[in-house]
Amino acid sequence: MKLTTVELTNTNVSLTAYVLDSSQGMSNMGNRPAVLILPGGAYRACSEREAEPIAMAFLAEGYQAFTLQYSINQNAVFPKPLNDAEEALELIQENSSKWGIDPDKIAVCGFSAGGHLAAALGTMGKIRPNAMILGYPCIVESMSRIFPVPVPGVDKSVDALTPPTFIFHTYEDRLVPVSNALTFAEALNHANVPFEMHIFTKGVHGLSLARPHTSGGLRSMVEPAVAQWFRLCISWLRGIFGEFASERESVQVDSVDQYSLDVQLGVLWKNEVCKQVILAAIPVLGESPNQEAMEVPLRAILDFGGDLLSEAAAIQLDHQLRLVPVPPR
């Protein structure tokens, strides 16, 4: 994984990219969906509990993830935060090839005030995401009372271009009443924008993933029922963006320009010279390795095997393989 932080135009605004590496062993995941995460914090801060842990959760599902530290406090006067989100989304789109992203599968995920900003991006942005995920979002204009500066209500800006939306909230939330989610859902329904909403009975405001590692040590921030939101969200996203391809019965090995440890064992095995060189170095492989071994690079087998070869022996084997001529195509 590559971790990159990019400073954006406004003061103290930055985008952190968590980009999973491409892999020959996961060729079905070359261009992945991406999620732009906007943590909450009442436009006074950007909550750490709603930033990197959320990114890690999406990464584990195969998505590229980005967290935005947007304009806060007196710098949060609109449209500055919206400009930050627009600039971040534009940067992700422009670098989609570099970062292994499908530019038509970018979601925004926001919590509380970040949910307000995510909804603003999806309803008012000059460019918009392809899907929205809103966790206990501030929506209506009267919520400005908890912010350092006035912000616009976003329910009035929902239109036909607003992307499909996933919302979760709790009935017990007293800081940001559940009426915010209900109001936004009604606006989506009126504009014929597809949405899915989950209102959980118990749970305070700011639950993040509602699990111990995002609780900050507070028992009140752990709510197993609410923790279901992430699994439900992934299922919903798959309905919007589709699942990663997994139809093939087996991996098809291809020809290469040069033999090396980074070539699939099945390809190397087709060349008798490569096969004998490998067996001389790793006799435990035997004449007929199993199909799973044939479908991965030899280096991955060595890494998995641990003590199959010393580092020096692996370098020597790689050198020997590179000397074997590749037959003309």
Secondary structure as UniProt FT lines:
FT   STRAND          2..7
FT   TURN            11..12
FT   STRAND          14..19
FT   HELIX           24..29
FT   STRAND          32..38
FT   TURN            42..44
FT   HELIX           48..50
FT   HELIX           52..60
FT   TURN            61..62
FT   STRAND          64..69
FT   HELIX           73..76
FT   TURN            78..79
FT   HELIX           80..94
FT   TURN            95..100
FT   STRAND          101..111
FT   HELIX           113..124
FT   STRAND          131..135
FT   HELIX           141..146
FT   HELIX           155..157
FT   TURN            160..161
FT   STRAND          165..170
FT   TURN            171..172
FT   HELIX           179..190
FT   TURN            191..192
FT   STRAND          195..200
FT   TURN            208..209
FT   HELIX           212..214
FT   TURN            215..217
FT   HELIX           219..221
FT   TURN            224..227
FT   HELIX           228..241
FT   TURN            261..262
FT   HELIX           265..270
FT   HELIX           272..281
FT   HELIX           283..285
FT   HELIX           291..294
FT   HELIX           298..305
FT   HELIX           311..322
//
